[in-house]
Amino acid sequence: MILSGRDSFGATLSPPLNCADKDTVNPTNLTDSAAGTTVLVVENNEEVRNLVRNVVATLGWRPIVAKSVEEALAALASESIDGIIADWELDDGNGEAILRKASEGRFRPIPSVVISSYASMALREQAKAAGALDLLEKPFRMEQLTSLLSRELPVAVAARG
């Protein structure tokens, strides 16, 4: 399945394309290092939010969902979050505020991935400067998201100890 969208302006689903085998991940191949991992999914579009939440759950992780910066910051304050997947353009701000808060002294740095329809080199650099491991540009295949998360998040979570 492919996600495409316009961030705050809504997202649509497109039919699946033929995917290369390298993008396919079998969740049972993941290491135990990610067991018990809680991932905050921040996306203002309900369809995209539900799809990303389902990928996180399929990987064996516990998703917590938020549709705004305000909800994400509340989750950071009240939950033990191990990873973040955040849309960059939200109705009440952007993903940078979430990533920066996750890196502040009262919150331990949290491995994060940003998704955006408007991915430019400048935005990629801005997201990485805010603490993102990577930026995934919409439209993206769910297999790409699964591959990125299963490759990056367990390593980053284990490194946090």
Contacts in CASP RR format, 6 or more apart in sequence:
PFRMAT RR
TARGET T0000
AUTHOR 0000-0000-0000
METHOD contacts of the structure
MODEL  1
MILSGRDSFGATLSPPLNCADKDTVNPTNLTDSAAGTTVLVVENNEEVRN
LVRNVVATLGWRPIVAKSVEEALAALASESIDGIIADWELDDGNGEAILR
KASEGRFRPIPSVVISSYASMALREQAKAAGALDLLEKPFRMEQLTSLLS
RELPVAVAARG
1 13 0 8 1.000
1 14 0 8 1.000
1 15 0 8 1.000
1 16 0 8 1.000
1 51 0 8 1.000
1 141 0 8 1.000
1 142 0 8 1.000
2 13 0 8 1.000
2 14 0 8 1.000
2 15 0 8 1.000
2 16 0 8 1.000
2 17 0 8 1.000
2 139 0 8 1.000
2 140 0 8 1.000
2 141 0 8 1.000
2 142 0 8 1.000
3 11 0 8 1.000
3 13 0 8 1.000
3 14 0 8 1.000
3 48 0 8 1.000
3 51 0 8 1.000
3 138 0 8 1.000
3 139 0 8 1.000
3 140 0 8 1.000
3 141 0 8 1.000
3 142 0 8 1.000
3 145 0 8 1.000
4 11 0 8 1.000
4 12 0 8 1.000
4 13 0 8 1.000
4 14 0 8 1.000
4 117 0 8 1.000
4 138 0 8 1.000
4 139 0 8 1.000
5 11 0 8 1.000
5 12 0 8 1.000
5 45 0 8 1.000
5 48 0 8 1.000
5 117 0 8 1.000
5 138 0 8 1.000
5 139 0 8 1.000
6 117 0 8 1.000
7 44 0 8 1.000
7 45 0 8 1.000
7 87 0 8 1.000
7 88 0 8 1.000
7 89 0 8 1.000
7 90 0 8 1.000
7 116 0 8 1.000
7 117 0 8 1.000
7 118 0 8 1.000
7 138 0 8 1.000
8 44 0 8 1.000
8 89 0 8 1.000
8 90 0 8 1.000
8 91 0 8 1.000
10 44 0 8 1.000
10 45 0 8 1.000
10 48 0 8 1.000
11 45 0 8 1.000
11 47 0 8 1.000
11 48 0 8 1.000
11 117 0 8 1.000
11 138 0 8 1.000
12 47 0 8 1.000
13 47 0 8 1.000
13 51 0 8 1.000
14 139 0 8 1.000
16 141 0 8 1.000
17 141 0 8 1.000
19 141 0 8 1.000
19 143 0 8 1.000
22 147 0 8 1.000
23 141 0 8 1.000
23 143 0 8 1.000
23 144 0 8 1.000
23 146 0 8 1.000
23 147 0 8 1.000
24 143 0 8 1.000
24 146 0 8 1.000
24 147 0 8 1.000
25 143 0 8 1.000
25 146 0 8 1.000
25 147 0 8 1.000
25 150 0 8 1.000
27 58 0 8 1.000
27 59 0 8 1.000
27 60 0 8 1.000
27 146 0 8 1.000
27 150 0 8 1.000
29 150 0 8 1.000
30 59 0 8 1.000
30 60 0 8 1.000
30 150 0 8 1.000
30 154 0 8 1.000
31 154 0 8 1.000
33 154 0 8 1.000
33 155 0 8 1.000
33 157 0 8 1.000
33 158 0 8 1.000
34 59 0 8 1.000
34 60 0 8 1.000
34 61 0 8 1.000
34 150 0 8 1.000
34 153 0 8 1.000
34 154 0 8 1.000
34 157 0 8 1.000
35 60 0 8 1.000
36 60 0 8 1.000
36 61 0 8 1.000
36 62 0 8 1.000
36 82 0 8 1.000
37 60 0 8 1.000
37 61 0 8 1.000
37 62 0 8 1.000
37 82 0 8 1.000
37 83 0 8 1.000
37 153 0 8 1.000
37 154 0 8 1.000
37 157 0 8 1.000
38 61 0 8 1.000
38 62 0 8 1.000
38 63 0 8 1.000
38 64 0 8 1.000
38 79 0 8 1.000
38 80 0 8 1.000
38 81 0 8 1.000
38 82 0 8 1.000
38 83 0 8 1.000
39 56 0 8 1.000
39 61 0 8 1.000
39 62 0 8 1.000
39 63 0 8 1.000
39 64 0 8 1.000
39 81 0 8 1.000
39 82 0 8 1.000
39 83 0 8 1.000
39 84 0 8 1.000
39 85 0 8 1.000
39 149 0 8 1.000
39 153 0 8 1.000
40 63 0 8 1.000
40 64 0 8 1.000
40 65 0 8 1.000
40 66 0 8 1.000
40 72 0 8 1.000
40 75 0 8 1.000
40 76 0 8 1.000
40 79 0 8 1.000
40 81 0 8 1.000
40 83 0 8 1.000
40 84 0 8 1.000
40 85 0 8 1.000
40 86 0 8 1.000
40 110 0 8 1.000
41 49 0 8 1.000
41 52 0 8 1.000
41 53 0 8 1.000
41 56 0 8 1.000
41 63 0 8 1.000
41 64 0 8 1.000
41 65 0 8 1.000
41 66 0 8 1.000
41 85 0 8 1.000
42 65 0 8 1.000
42 66 0 8 1.000
42 67 0 8 1.000
42 68 0 8 1.000
42 69 0 8 1.000
42 71 0 8 1.000
42 72 0 8 1.000
42 84 0 8 1.000
42 85 0 8 1.000
42 86 0 8 1.000
42 87 0 8 1.000
42 90 0 8 1.000
42 95 0 8 1.000
42 98 0 8 1.000
43 49 0 8 1.000
43 52 0 8 1.000
43 65 0 8 1.000
43 67 0 8 1.000
43 85 0 8 1.000
43 86 0 8 1.000
43 87 0 8 1.000
43 115 0 8 1.000
44 67 0 8 1.000
44 68 0 8 1.000
44 87 0 8 1.000
44 90 0 8 1.000
44 91 0 8 1.000
45 87 0 8 1.000
46 67 0 8 1.000
48 87 0 8 1.000
48 115 0 8 1.000
49 65 0 8 1.000
49 67 0 8 1.000
51 142 0 8 1.000
52 63 0 8 1.000
52 85 0 8 1.000
52 115 0 8 1.000
52 145 0 8 1.000
53 63 0 8 1.000
53 65 0 8 1.000
55 142 0 8 1.000
55 145 0 8 1.000
55 146 0 8 1.000
55 149 0 8 1.000
56 62 0 8 1.000
56 63 0 8 1.000
56 85 0 8 1.000
56 149 0 8 1.000
57 63 0 8 1.000
58 146 0 8 1.000
59 146 0 8 1.000
59 149 0 8 1.000
59 150 0 8 1.000
61 82 0 8 1.000
61 153 0 8 1.000
64 75 0 8 1.000
64 79 0 8 1.000
64 81 0 8 1.000
66 72 0 8 1.000
66 74 0 8 1.000
66 75 0 8 1.000
67 90 0 8 1.000
67 91 0 8 1.000
68 90 0 8 1.000
68 91 0 8 1.000
68 92 0 8 1.000
68 93 0 8 1.000
69 90 0 8 1.000
69 92 0 8 1.000
69 93 0 8 1.000
69 94 0 8 1.000
69 95 0 8 1.000
69 97 0 8 1.000
69 98 0 8 1.000
70 92 0 8 1.000
72 84 0 8 1.000
72 86 0 8 1.000
72 95 0 8 1.000
72 98 0 8 1.000
73 97 0 8 1.000
73 98 0 8 1.000
73 101 0 8 1.000
75 81 0 8 1.000
76 98 0 8 1.000
76 101 0 8 1.000
76 102 0 8 1.000
76 107 0 8 1.000
76 110 0 8 1.000
81 102 0 8 1.000
81 110 0 8 1.000
82 110 0 8 1.000
82 111 0 8 1.000
82 153 0 8 1.000
82 157 0 8 1.000
82 160 0 8 1.000
83 110 0 8 1.000
83 111 0 8 1.000
83 112 0 8 1.000
83 153 0 8 1.000
83 156 0 8 1.000
83 157 0 8 1.000
84 98 0 8 1.000
84 99 0 8 1.000
84 102 0 8 1.000
84 110 0 8 1.000
84 111 0 8 1.000
84 112 0 8 1.000
84 113 0 8 1.000
85 112 0 8 1.000
85 113 0 8 1.000
85 114 0 8 1.000
85 115 0 8 1.000
85 145 0 8 1.000
85 149 0 8 1.000
86 95 0 8 1.000
86 98 0 8 1.000
86 99 0 8 1.000
86 112 0 8 1.000
86 113 0 8 1.000
86 114 0 8 1.000
86 115 0 8 1.000
87 95 0 8 1.000
87 114 0 8 1.000
87 115 0 8 1.000
87 116 0 8 1.000
88 94 0 8 1.000
88 95 0 8 1.000
88 96 0 8 1.000
88 114 0 8 1.000
88 115 0 8 1.000
88 116 0 8 1.000
88 118 0 8 1.000
88 123 0 8 1.000
88 127 0 8 1.000
88 135 0 8 1.000
89 95 0 8 1.000
89 116 0 8 1.000
89 117 0 8 1.000
89 118 0 8 1.000
95 114 0 8 1.000
95 130 0 8 1.000
96 126 0 8 1.000
96 127 0 8 1.000
96 130 0 8 1.000
98 112 0 8 1.000
99 112 0 8 1.000
99 114 0 8 1.000
99 127 0 8 1.000
99 130 0 8 1.000
99 131 0 8 1.000
99 132 0 8 1.000
100 130 0 8 1.000
101 107 0 8 1.000
102 109 0 8 1.000
102 110 0 8 1.000
102 112 0 8 1.000
102 131 0 8 1.000
103 109 0 8 1.000
103 110 0 8 1.000
103 130 0 8 1.000
103 131 0 8 1.000
108 160 0 8 1.000
109 131 0 8 1.000
109 160 0 8 1.000
111 133 0 8 1.000
111 152 0 8 1.000
111 153 0 8 1.000
111 156 0 8 1.000
111 157 0 8 1.000
111 160 0 8 1.000
112 130 0 8 1.000
112 131 0 8 1.000
112 132 0 8 1.000
112 133 0 8 1.000
113 132 0 8 1.000
113 133 0 8 1.000
113 134 0 8 1.000
113 135 0 8 1.000
113 136 0 8 1.000
113 148 0 8 1.000
113 149 0 8 1.000
113 152 0 8 1.000
113 153 0 8 1.000
114 127 0 8 1.000
114 132 0 8 1.000
114 134 0 8 1.000
114 135 0 8 1.000
114 136 0 8 1.000
115 135 0 8 1.000
115 136 0 8 1.000
115 137 0 8 1.000
115 138 0 8 1.000
115 140 0 8 1.000
115 145 0 8 1.000
116 123 0 8 1.000
116 127 0 8 1.000
116 135 0 8 1.000
116 136 0 8 1.000
116 137 0 8 1.000
116 138 0 8 1.000
117 137 0 8 1.000
117 138 0 8 1.000
117 139 0 8 1.000
119 135 0 8 1.000
119 136 0 8 1.000
119 137 0 8 1.000
119 138 0 8 1.000
123 135 0 8 1.000
124 135 0 8 1.000
127 135 0 8 1.000
128 134 0 8 1.000
128 135 0 8 1.000
133 152 0 8 1.000
133 153 0 8 1.000
133 156 0 8 1.000
134 148 0 8 1.000
134 152 0 8 1.000
136 144 0 8 1.000
136 145 0 8 1.000
136 148 0 8 1.000
END
